[in-house]
């Protein structure tokens, strides 16, 4: 229960730089009177301003500061909630917003908006609309329950039945569902991205493996080709070496032919010289009988013997010379054969050397290819890094799938809870339970005010009115006095519901000018009976122009203008 104890204000509206104080607990019924503009309705604005930072009447908040002093506007309110004592101070020029609990300042939040939220949701547990429906009635700016929109009516009832928590929970669930659905969308995008990465990584690994295998196979085929070529060269070289061996063996027969030919040619030269000399001698003795040098006669026998000897020797030398020439020709042939064989052997050796060069080149290429194969093999072994990356993607995908499953499951549960907490869910069931009691209580208060109609609110808080005179009535069909009776009956009912539910139960009830125009004399009497004997645990304040009502109240408060400032006259 909210038990309002005391309120005071200064430099507020027409109030000057002195405190105006009202003790809510002093008397049960209180009449506040005064002329127009005397400040008797200031209580309404001061109360809503200090609690909700807005005036009750249609006044710009900046206009709440006294226009004469123009500063130090301040309202202070004392109240109890569940054995805790609170003091709230709110002011302008300078800005003031303080909350005390049990004599100590309440821990302030970062901004006044957050502190206001704590005041309404954690301490008062009521908002401006609901507060005014159970605490205040009347005033030209007051909007009665029946003139509120359906959504605002519902908010008021939810506050009274203490089921606003379901709306709060529903809003939280709505926000949570929105966040979860955003998370699901984000996770789905992440999942799609991971699936693409896995496909790309799989393809990359496969391409790398295929590339490595193809490269290795290609190099091995090249090595096999080179080995085959080298083996062919070795076979060819073997044949060539065999041929060289055969030719070398054949060449042995002709070794030394050039030396022998040289010797024979020298011998041939000697024989030729000797033949030349014998020929000269034969010619000399044949042509000369006298020595040309000494002019002595050459004996004929001697000369003939010399001629015969020369002829015989020449004949022998001629036969030897012919044999020598034949021998020389044979040696020349041997020499030609030796040169020929040498050329052939050289050609064969050149072929062997060329093939050996090819074999060396092939061996070098084979080593290079084997080294490349080893490099590719090592790289292929290092593909584990890419496989690890693939496994990371798969692990991340599984984690994402698990989160998705979890979020989707949460969404299912929260969707179910959200549907229960909607207006047509649990709240409607609770409202449906209380509606008969609410309608019963409203009609009870109407009968107390001698207004015999059957007034009913449905689940959408639209009214149905049955009258003995008319079957089809609505709130707008009644006169202002009849509307006031309905407004009062609803006000008293809401207070009764609040008291039973202990939701926004409070001791304070303020009614502005309810007697001045809308209620006739009979209605006033019945109303006074209700507030004296039916409304329990209430401190009631009635603002009116009618001073003749003072004998019906426990306490009279009078406001008036003194030197331009509103003052309470004791």
Secondary structure, DSSP 8 states (H G I E B T S, - for coil): -EEEEEEEEESBTTB-SS-EEEETTS-SEEEEEE-TTSSTTHHHHHHHHHHHSS-SSS--GGGGB-TTT-S-EEEEEEEEETTEEEEEEEEETTTEEEEEETTEE----SSHHHHHHHIIIIII---HHHHHHHHEEESTT---GGGS-HHHHHHHHHHHTT-HHHHHHHHHHHHHHHHHHHHHHHHHHHHHHHHHHHHHHHHHHHHHHHHHHHHHHHHHHHHHHHHHHHHHHHHHHHHHHHHHHHHHHHHGGGTTHHHHHHHHHHHHHHHHHHHHHHHHHHHHHHH-SB-TTT--B--HHHHHHHHHHHHHHHHHHHHHHHHHHHHHHHHHHHHHHHHHHHHHHHHHHHHHHHHHHHHHHHHHHHHHHHHHHHHHHHHHHTTHHHHHHHHHHHHHHHHHHHHHHHHHHHHHHHHHHHHHHSTTTHHHHHHHHHHHHHHHHHHHHHHHTT--EEEEE-TT--EEEEESS-SSB-GGGS-HHHHHHHHHHHHHHHHHHHHHHTSS-BSEEEEESTTTTT--HHHHHHHHHIIIIIS-S-EEEEEES-GGGGGGSSEEEEEEEETTEEEEE-
